[in-house]
Every structure is written in structure tokens, then in C-alpha cells.
Amino acid sequence: MTEQGRKTHYMARPRRCSACGGGRVHDVLYGVPEMGDFARLERGEAVRGKDIMDVDDPNWVCVDCGASFWRAHCSDLDELS
């Protein structure tokens, strides 16, 4: 985990929320949902994002407290070194 500004970056989806400690951090699905996406949304395994993902949109969200998390990219890690 790295923090850049007020964004928390991870290499993979965090198992627990760093804000509330909850274990329900889910993928945010952007764009037109595919068949498998509808099932994940109905089961509560993912949350629906916007139709178009912007550069600042989170990859994951805690469904317990609403905290957002972003995927770390190589350029993010270089800036922190």
C-alpha cells in the first residue's frame, strides 16, 4: 500500500478497508456490464461505476464505509521513491 496525496494505492484489491477495517472491499465495474458482471452485481460482489472510467476513478470501494482505493501503477511507485 502506498499513499499519494489523499489516494490510497494498492497493487491488488485490498482484503480489508484501511479506513474502517471492514472486509467488504469490492471491484468497481465501469462501462457496459457483461453477462457475468450482472451476476456479480446481483450477488453484491461488485459495485457499478460510471459508463466511462476517468483516470481519477477508484478501482475498488469499501461497501461498509464508502472509502475508495486505486490500483498502483509503475509510474505511481516511481513518484514515491
Chimera marker file (.cmm) of the C-alpha trace (Angstrom):
<marker_set name="trace">
<marker id="1" x="0.000" y="0.000" z="0.000" r="1" g="1" b="0" radius="0.5"/>
<marker id="2" x="1.172" y="3.499" z="-0.797" r="1" g="1" b="0" radius="0.5"/>
<marker id="3" x="-0.475" y="6.844" z="-0.181" r="1" g="1" b="0" radius="0.5"/>
<marker id="4" x="-0.196" y="9.565" z="-2.770" r="1" g="1" b="0" radius="0.5"/>
<marker id="5" x="-1.963" y="12.782" z="-1.901" r="1" g="1" b="0" radius="0.5"/>
<marker id="6" x="-5.187" y="11.569" z="-0.333" r="1" g="1" b="0" radius="0.5"/>
<marker id="7" x="-5.470" y="8.462" z="-2.542" r="1" g="1" b="0" radius="0.5"/>
<marker id="8" x="-4.549" y="5.037" z="-1.215" r="1" g="1" b="0" radius="0.5"/>
<marker id="9" x="-2.896" y="2.855" z="-3.872" r="1" g="1" b="0" radius="0.5"/>
<marker id="10" x="-2.586" y="-0.942" z="-3.820" r="1" g="1" b="0" radius="0.5"/>
<marker id="11" x="-1.013" y="-3.459" z="-6.181" r="1" g="1" b="0" radius="0.5"/>
<marker id="12" x="-4.114" y="-5.685" z="-5.787" r="1" g="1" b="0" radius="0.5"/>
<marker id="13" x="-7.588" y="-5.340" z="-4.255" r="1" g="1" b="0" radius="0.5"/>
<marker id="14" x="-7.163" y="-4.924" z="-0.502" r="1" g="1" b="0" radius="0.5"/>
<marker id="15" x="-8.730" y="-7.649" z="1.647" r="1" g="1" b="0" radius="0.5"/>
<marker id="16" x="-9.622" y="-5.168" z="4.380" r="1" g="1" b="0" radius="0.5"/>
<marker id="17" x="-10.522" y="-1.498" z="4.282" r="1" g="1" b="0" radius="0.5"/>
<marker id="18" x="-7.732" y="0.663" z="5.703" r="1" g="1" b="0" radius="0.5"/>
<marker id="19" x="-10.334" y="3.239" z="6.818" r="1" g="1" b="0" radius="0.5"/>
<marker id="20" x="-12.842" y="1.103" z="8.772" r="1" g="1" b="0" radius="0.5"/>
<marker id="21" x="-11.281" y="-2.371" z="8.908" r="1" g="1" b="0" radius="0.5"/>
<marker id="22" x="-14.248" y="-3.900" z="7.065" r="1" g="1" b="0" radius="0.5"/>
<marker id="23" x="-13.719" y="-6.904" z="4.833" r="1" g="1" b="0" radius="0.5"/>
<marker id="24" x="-16.101" y="-5.929" z="2.055" r="1" g="1" b="0" radius="0.5"/>
<marker id="25" x="-13.881" y="-4.128" z="-0.468" r="1" g="1" b="0" radius="0.5"/>
<marker id="26" x="-15.348" y="-4.725" z="-3.933" r="1" g="1" b="0" radius="0.5"/>
<marker id="27" x="-14.380" y="-4.096" z="-7.546" r="1" g="1" b="0" radius="0.5"/>
<marker id="28" x="-15.959" y="-1.085" z="-9.232" r="1" g="1" b="0" radius="0.5"/>
<marker id="29" x="-17.275" y="-2.124" z="-12.665" r="1" g="1" b="0" radius="0.5"/>
<marker id="30" x="-17.161" y="0.590" z="-15.332" r="1" g="1" b="0" radius="0.5"/>
<marker id="31" x="-18.578" y="0.560" z="-18.840" r="1" g="1" b="0" radius="0.5"/>
<marker id="32" x="-21.326" y="-1.633" z="-20.247" r="1" g="1" b="0" radius="0.5"/>
<marker id="33" x="-21.737" y="-4.672" z="-17.979" r="1" g="1" b="0" radius="0.5"/>
<marker id="34" x="-21.154" y="-8.127" z="-19.456" r="1" g="1" b="0" radius="0.5"/>
<marker id="35" x="-23.291" y="-11.159" z="-18.546" r="1" g="1" b="0" radius="0.5"/>
<marker id="36" x="-21.004" y="-12.246" z="-15.701" r="1" g="1" b="0" radius="0.5"/>
<marker id="37" x="-20.968" y="-8.706" z="-14.337" r="1" g="1" b="0" radius="0.5"/>
<marker id="38" x="-24.743" y="-8.705" z="-13.800" r="1" g="1" b="0" radius="0.5"/>
<marker id="39" x="-24.455" y="-11.834" z="-11.647" r="1" g="1" b="0" radius="0.5"/>
<marker id="40" x="-21.622" y="-10.294" z="-9.589" r="1" g="1" b="0" radius="0.5"/>
<marker id="41" x="-23.662" y="-7.125" z="-9.078" r="1" g="1" b="0" radius="0.5"/>
<marker id="42" x="-26.757" y="-9.096" z="-8.012" r="1" g="1" b="0" radius="0.5"/>
<marker id="43" x="-24.704" y="-11.152" z="-5.528" r="1" g="1" b="0" radius="0.5"/>
<marker id="44" x="-23.198" y="-7.963" z="-4.085" r="1" g="1" b="0" radius="0.5"/>
<marker id="45" x="-19.657" y="-8.921" z="-5.129" r="1" g="1" b="0" radius="0.5"/>
<marker id="46" x="-19.070" y="-5.713" z="-7.121" r="1" g="1" b="0" radius="0.5"/>
<marker id="47" x="-20.460" y="-2.201" z="-7.400" r="1" g="1" b="0" radius="0.5"/>
<marker id="48" x="-21.491" y="-0.373" z="-10.549" r="1" g="1" b="0" radius="0.5"/>
<marker id="49" x="-19.380" y="2.567" z="-11.661" r="1" g="1" b="0" radius="0.5"/>
<marker id="50" x="-19.984" y="5.053" z="-14.453" r="1" g="1" b="0" radius="0.5"/>
<marker id="51" x="-20.206" y="4.170" z="-18.132" r="1" g="1" b="0" radius="0.5"/>
<marker id="52" x="-16.754" y="5.654" z="-18.770" r="1" g="1" b="0" radius="0.5"/>
<marker id="53" x="-13.898" y="5.334" z="-16.280" r="1" g="1" b="0" radius="0.5"/>
<marker id="54" x="-11.921" y="8.517" z="-15.735" r="1" g="1" b="0" radius="0.5"/>
<marker id="55" x="-8.269" y="8.487" z="-14.713" r="1" g="1" b="0" radius="0.5"/>
<marker id="56" x="-9.165" y="9.555" z="-11.155" r="1" g="1" b="0" radius="0.5"/>
<marker id="57" x="-11.937" y="6.980" z="-10.607" r="1" g="1" b="0" radius="0.5"/>
<marker id="58" x="-11.264" y="4.269" z="-7.999" r="1" g="1" b="0" radius="0.5"/>
<marker id="59" x="-10.768" y="0.597" z="-8.816" r="1" g="1" b="0" radius="0.5"/>
<marker id="60" x="-12.230" y="-0.626" z="-5.533" r="1" g="1" b="0" radius="0.5"/>
<marker id="61" x="-14.629" y="0.668" z="-2.885" r="1" g="1" b="0" radius="0.5"/>
<marker id="62" x="-15.480" y="-0.386" z="0.667" r="1" g="1" b="0" radius="0.5"/>
<marker id="63" x="-19.214" y="-1.081" z="0.796" r="1" g="1" b="0" radius="0.5"/>
<marker id="64" x="-19.188" y="-0.651" z="4.587" r="1" g="1" b="0" radius="0.5"/>
<marker id="65" x="-17.855" y="2.927" z="4.790" r="1" g="1" b="0" radius="0.5"/>
<marker id="66" x="-17.546" y="4.106" z="1.166" r="1" g="1" b="0" radius="0.5"/>
<marker id="67" x="-13.742" y="4.518" z="1.184" r="1" g="1" b="0" radius="0.5"/>
<marker id="68" x="-12.165" y="4.358" z="-2.279" r="1" g="1" b="0" radius="0.5"/>
<marker id="69" x="-8.934" y="2.664" z="-3.353" r="1" g="1" b="0" radius="0.5"/>
<marker id="70" x="-6.842" y="2.902" z="-6.502" r="1" g="1" b="0" radius="0.5"/>
<marker id="71" x="-4.574" y="0.454" z="-8.322" r="1" g="1" b="0" radius="0.5"/>
<marker id="72" x="-0.904" y="1.408" z="-8.090" r="1" g="1" b="0" radius="0.5"/>
<marker id="73" x="0.893" y="1.673" z="-11.409" r="1" g="1" b="0" radius="0.5"/>
<marker id="74" x="4.637" y="1.690" z="-12.006" r="1" g="1" b="0" radius="0.5"/>
<marker id="75" x="4.582" y="5.469" z="-12.517" r="1" g="1" b="0" radius="0.5"/>
<marker id="76" x="2.861" y="5.895" z="-9.115" r="1" g="1" b="0" radius="0.5"/>
<marker id="77" x="5.595" y="3.878" z="-7.408" r="1" g="1" b="0" radius="0.5"/>
<marker id="78" x="8.383" y="5.800" z="-9.184" r="1" g="1" b="0" radius="0.5"/>
<marker id="79" x="6.993" y="9.109" z="-7.887" r="1" g="1" b="0" radius="0.5"/>
<marker id="80" x="7.090" y="7.819" z="-4.310" r="1" g="1" b="0" radius="0.5"/>
<marker id="81" x="10.739" y="6.678" z="-4.428" r="1" g="1" b="0" radius="0.5"/>
<link id1="1" id2="2" r="1" g="1" b="0" radius="0.2"/>
<link id1="2" id2="3" r="1" g="1" b="0" radius="0.2"/>
<link id1="3" id2="4" r="1" g="1" b="0" radius="0.2"/>
<link id1="4" id2="5" r="1" g="1" b="0" radius="0.2"/>
<link id1="5" id2="6" r="1" g="1" b="0" radius="0.2"/>
<link id1="6" id2="7" r="1" g="1" b="0" radius="0.2"/>
<link id1="7" id2="8" r="1" g="1" b="0" radius="0.2"/>
<link id1="8" id2="9" r="1" g="1" b="0" radius="0.2"/>
<link id1="9" id2="10" r="1" g="1" b="0" radius="0.2"/>
<link id1="10" id2="11" r="1" g="1" b="0" radius="0.2"/>
<link id1="11" id2="12" r="1" g="1" b="0" radius="0.2"/>
<link id1="12" id2="13" r="1" g="1" b="0" radius="0.2"/>
<link id1="13" id2="14" r="1" g="1" b="0" radius="0.2"/>
<link id1="14" id2="15" r="1" g="1" b="0" radius="0.2"/>
<link id1="15" id2="16" r="1" g="1" b="0" radius="0.2"/>
<link id1="16" id2="17" r="1" g="1" b="0" radius="0.2"/>
<link id1="17" id2="18" r="1" g="1" b="0" radius="0.2"/>
<link id1="18" id2="19" r="1" g="1" b="0" radius="0.2"/>
<link id1="19" id2="20" r="1" g="1" b="0" radius="0.2"/>
<link id1="20" id2="21" r="1" g="1" b="0" radius="0.2"/>
<link id1="21" id2="22" r="1" g="1" b="0" radius="0.2"/>
<link id1="22" id2="23" r="1" g="1" b="0" radius="0.2"/>
<link id1="23" id2="24" r="1" g="1" b="0" radius="0.2"/>
<link id1="24" id2="25" r="1" g="1" b="0" radius="0.2"/>
<link id1="25" id2="26" r="1" g="1" b="0" radius="0.2"/>
<link id1="26" id2="27" r="1" g="1" b="0" radius="0.2"/>
<link id1="27" id2="28" r="1" g="1" b="0" radius="0.2"/>
<link id1="28" id2="29" r="1" g="1" b="0" radius="0.2"/>
<link id1="29" id2="30" r="1" g="1" b="0" radius="0.2"/>
<link id1="30" id2="31" r="1" g="1" b="0" radius="0.2"/>
<link id1="31" id2="32" r="1" g="1" b="0" radius="0.2"/>
<link id1="32" id2="33" r="1" g="1" b="0" radius="0.2"/>
<link id1="33" id2="34" r="1" g="1" b="0" radius="0.2"/>
<link id1="34" id2="35" r="1" g="1" b="0" radius="0.2"/>
<link id1="35" id2="36" r="1" g="1" b="0" radius="0.2"/>
<link id1="36" id2="37" r="1" g="1" b="0" radius="0.2"/>
<link id1="37" id2="38" r="1" g="1" b="0" radius="0.2"/>
<link id1="38" id2="39" r="1" g="1" b="0" radius="0.2"/>
<link id1="39" id2="40" r="1" g="1" b="0" radius="0.2"/>
<link id1="40" id2="41" r="1" g="1" b="0" radius="0.2"/>
<link id1="41" id2="42" r="1" g="1" b="0" radius="0.2"/>
<link id1="42" id2="43" r="1" g="1" b="0" radius="0.2"/>
<link id1="43" id2="44" r="1" g="1" b="0" radius="0.2"/>
<link id1="44" id2="45" r="1" g="1" b="0" radius="0.2"/>
<link id1="45" id2="46" r="1" g="1" b="0" radius="0.2"/>
<link id1="46" id2="47" r="1" g="1" b="0" radius="0.2"/>
<link id1="47" id2="48" r="1" g="1" b="0" radius="0.2"/>
<link id1="48" id2="49" r="1" g="1" b="0" radius="0.2"/>
<link id1="49" id2="50" r="1" g="1" b="0" radius="0.2"/>
<link id1="50" id2="51" r="1" g="1" b="0" radius="0.2"/>
<link id1="51" id2="52" r="1" g="1" b="0" radius="0.2"/>
<link id1="52" id2="53" r="1" g="1" b="0" radius="0.2"/>
<link id1="53" id2="54" r="1" g="1" b="0" radius="0.2"/>
<link id1="54" id2="55" r="1" g="1" b="0" radius="0.2"/>
<link id1="55" id2="56" r="1" g="1" b="0" radius="0.2"/>
<link id1="56" id2="57" r="1" g="1" b="0" radius="0.2"/>
<link id1="57" id2="58" r="1" g="1" b="0" radius="0.2"/>
<link id1="58" id2="59" r="1" g="1" b="0" radius="0.2"/>
<link id1="59" id2="60" r="1" g="1" b="0" radius="0.2"/>
<link id1="60" id2="61" r="1" g="1" b="0" radius="0.2"/>
<link id1="61" id2="62" r="1" g="1" b="0" radius="0.2"/>
<link id1="62" id2="63" r="1" g="1" b="0" radius="0.2"/>
<link id1="63" id2="64" r="1" g="1" b="0" radius="0.2"/>
<link id1="64" id2="65" r="1" g="1" b="0" radius="0.2"/>
<link id1="65" id2="66" r="1" g="1" b="0" radius="0.2"/>
<link id1="66" id2="67" r="1" g="1" b="0" radius="0.2"/>
<link id1="67" id2="68" r="1" g="1" b="0" radius="0.2"/>
<link id1="68" id2="69" r="1" g="1" b="0" radius="0.2"/>
<link id1="69" id2="70" r="1" g="1" b="0" radius="0.2"/>
<link id1="70" id2="71" r="1" g="1" b="0" radius="0.2"/>
<link id1="71" id2="72" r="1" g="1" b="0" radius="0.2"/>
<link id1="72" id2="73" r="1" g="1" b="0" radius="0.2"/>
<link id1="73" id2="74" r="1" g="1" b="0" radius="0.2"/>
<link id1="74" id2="75" r="1" g="1" b="0" radius="0.2"/>
<link id1="75" id2="76" r="1" g="1" b="0" radius="0.2"/>
<link id1="76" id2="77" r="1" g="1" b="0" radius="0.2"/>
<link id1="77" id2="78" r="1" g="1" b="0" radius="0.2"/>
<link id1="78" id2="79" r="1" g="1" b="0" radius="0.2"/>
<link id1="79" id2="80" r="1" g="1" b="0" radius="0.2"/>
<link id1="80" id2="81" r="1" g="1" b="0" radius="0.2"/>
</marker_set>
